[in-house]
Every structure is written in structure tokens, then in C-alpha cells.
Amino acid sequence: MAKKREISITDYRDILNTIELENICLISSSFKLDKDKLSTNVKLVIKESSKSELKDTFLIIRYKSTLKGINEDTQEVGINVETIHELQYSSTGEKEITQEFIEKFSSYSASMLVWPYFREFVQSQISKTLMPPLTLPLKKQG
């Protein structure tokens, strides 16, 4: 099996210095609540993924965040939240944006950038259901 290539810190920094965030926009969202499936024992499961593409001098990242509130007694899903944010970066073209850069950037930087928007979306939707507040923690890289 081929070993995954890692980007050097220097190469990562050099490419990072050639891109600029132009837009962050919510392109898709859903919120589903079934109070009958919830109990006082709810486990939150959060998943994130991204898809990236280069278009001319733009790096486009579509970042998907999902949260499921699962009843620990019955394993039924009572809360299901999903958002897809699109991040648009322009590039000066001075450095080639490599696949290794995109993978690392999407999993770390894009993740940290989208998280506050996802937190706010979840809090806003929950507050409209007359449920107790749900405040997701700050995200920390580790």
C-alpha cells in the first residue's frame, strides 16, 4: 500500500500565503427533531467531512457538518442537523495548490473556520423548538 504523502510545514506556509478567503456561505441545511425519541440520556454524535476542487484560481471547499442526538436507551435519533458551507478562496497563482495542501487545509483550517457557523446554526434551530439550550463546545485543535 502506498504511503500517503505529507506536505512540509514550509510548503504549507508558502501556499497558505498565496490564498485569501473570499466568501463563506451556507449552501444547504436541514434540521429534524422528534421529541418522542429523546430522553434525558442523549448522546451527541458530530461528524465532519469536506470535498474540495480547484476552479481556475479559486479553491472551493464544501464542508459538511452533522450532529445527531441519539437516545442512549433506545439508540433512536431524536435530533438530526446537517449543514454544508462553501468556502471560496482566491489564489494569486504564485504557488501551485497541491492535493496534499488541500487535504491538510480542509481538515484543519476549514474545520476551524466553519465550526462557529455550525454552532450558531444548531443553537438557533434548537432555540426555536422550545427545547433546553444546547451549546456546543469551542473546537480545539489537538
Secondary structure, 3 states (H helix, E strand, C coil): CCCCCCCCHHHHHHHHCCEEEEEEEEEEEEEEECHHHCCCCEEEEEEEEEEEEEECCEEEEEEEEEEEEEECCCCCEEEEEEEEEEEEEEECCCCCCCHHHHHHHHHHHHHHHHHHHHHHHHHHHHHCCCCCCCCCCCCCCC
